[in-house]
Amino acid sequence: MARAIFIQVETNAWLVINEVYTPRFLIRYVPAVHRQTGETHMLYQVQRWQPERKDRVIVGWHDTYAEAEAQCRAAVETPDMATPIRDGYGSAITPEEQKARWVAGLDPRTGLPRESRP
């Protein structure tokens, strides 16, 4: 299972990388204006990482760093289930079945309970 690593890169910014050191998300503590009231709040903004700032996409706003970190950790640790995979006996497992197994706490490939991390 992939592991998320958080690196503080600025005073109010953290880069989220996976265990093979590929950048995945950028968490920034930035001002945000409430549309209806016009009030300015400081929130944690989660962006999908891209080298060029103009290409980054905002994927979430959170009140606390812990919420932003949890969103990134869940995204990094969830395996990519876009294509069918083969189980130990060679039969195909559809992406929908893989996702259902993951949500149920099972390994997508084997259907057995996932090992808990220490």
Steps between C-alpha positions, in 0.01 A plus 500: 500500500630845412598732782453879506793718607447866593784752453474863609634703207399851613369661816140420401543227236551123511582270208343153514703228329456125475757242604679513163545878545246606238324828593122452524348797687587843636332621820502877550364716782343788309232769538161412351207737454150376585282574194179587685637705790824633353690398816861388467595172670831316518453146363717208391482460122588163346627513140585210270872548436624625163839667439336806344281694743241580229443125444421416865140408583342567839353177638393614846470770766533412870479681834784302657829357383397157633199492263718599202760241597233229531366577151850477348592186695180325387562594135864385505427175684205401279629289210418588140204285399449611141568169326411136564762298687559127529463305821724209596301259282507716187139621500431869437384732777311804371579852627154516661566180696845630600346824634231307688766283662708805595202677660419181695856496642623216280798468270380580143693209346444217746182600685671425833511757786767768451783492748487786747802726500697542825 
